[in-house]
Amino acid sequence: MSDIEDTLGDLAERLAGIAMDMDDLGFEYLRAAAAGGDPTHLAVERRLLKARRAVARAVAALQPNPEDDPTPL
């Protein structure tokens, strides 16, 4: 693996960790909303879900794509 691929892989791992943190926070807001908490909790959870999806797309974009590999097998 090249240095750039290692760097991109590290970045993807960090973003994946952030995505997990967003999932955890989103679940907390869902639990609070289900328990009759502040009605804005659902709106916050939706924002987190939208951001989580964007982070997941970024992680996927940073992963190596075998179709892009210029070296033959």
C-alpha positions as CSV (number, residue, x, y, z in Angstrom):
1,M,0.0,0.0,0.0
2,S,1.3,3.5,-0.8
3,D,1.6,6.3,1.7
4,I,-1.4,8.1,0.3
5,E,-3.5,4.9,0.6
6,D,-2.4,4.5,4.2
7,T,-3.3,8.2,4.9
8,L,-6.7,7.8,3.2
9,G,-7.3,4.6,5.1
10,D,-6.5,6.3,8.4
11,L,-8.8,9.2,7.6
12,A,-11.6,6.7,6.7
13,E,-11.1,4.9,10.0
14,R,-11.4,8.2,11.9
15,L,-14.5,9.2,10.0
16,A,-16.0,5.7,10.7
17,G,-15.4,6.4,14.4
18,I,-17.2,9.7,14.2
19,A,-20.1,8.0,12.4
20,M,-20.4,5.6,15.3
21,D,-20.4,8.5,17.8
22,M,-23.2,10.1,15.7
23,D,-25.1,6.8,15.9
24,D,-24.8,6.7,19.7
25,L,-25.9,10.3,20.1
26,G,-28.8,9.8,17.7
27,F,-30.0,6.8,19.7
28,E,-29.8,8.9,22.9
29,Y,-32.0,11.6,21.3
30,L,-34.5,8.9,20.1
31,R,-34.7,7.4,23.6
32,A,-35.3,10.9,25.1
33,A,-38.0,11.6,22.5
34,A,-39.7,8.3,23.2
35,A,-39.6,9.0,26.9
36,G,-41.6,12.2,26.3
37,G,-38.7,14.6,26.3
38,D,-38.3,17.8,24.4
39,P,-40.0,17.6,21.0
40,T,-36.9,19.0,19.3
41,H,-35.1,15.7,20.1
42,L,-36.6,14.1,17.0
43,A,-35.4,17.0,14.8
44,V,-31.9,16.8,16.3
45,E,-31.9,13.0,15.6
46,R,-32.9,13.6,12.0
47,R,-30.0,16.1,11.6
48,L,-27.6,13.6,13.1
49,L,-28.9,10.9,10.7
50,K,-28.4,13.2,7.7
51,A,-24.9,14.0,8.8
52,R,-24.2,10.4,9.5
53,R,-25.2,9.4,6.0
54,A,-22.8,12.1,4.6
55,V,-20.0,10.8,6.7
56,A,-20.7,7.2,5.5
57,R,-20.5,8.4,1.9
58,A,-17.1,10.1,2.7
59,V,-15.8,6.8,4.2
60,A,-16.9,4.9,1.1
61,A,-15.3,7.5,-1.1
62,L,-12.0,7.1,0.7
63,Q,-11.9,3.3,0.4
64,P,-9.8,2.0,-2.5
65,N,-11.7,0.9,-5.5
66,P,-10.2,-2.1,-7.3
67,E,-11.6,-0.8,-10.6
68,D,-9.4,2.3,-10.3
69,D,-6.2,0.2,-9.9
70,P,-4.0,0.9,-12.9
71,T,-1.8,-2.2,-12.3
72,P,-2.9,-5.4,-13.9
73,L,-3.4,-8.5,-11.8
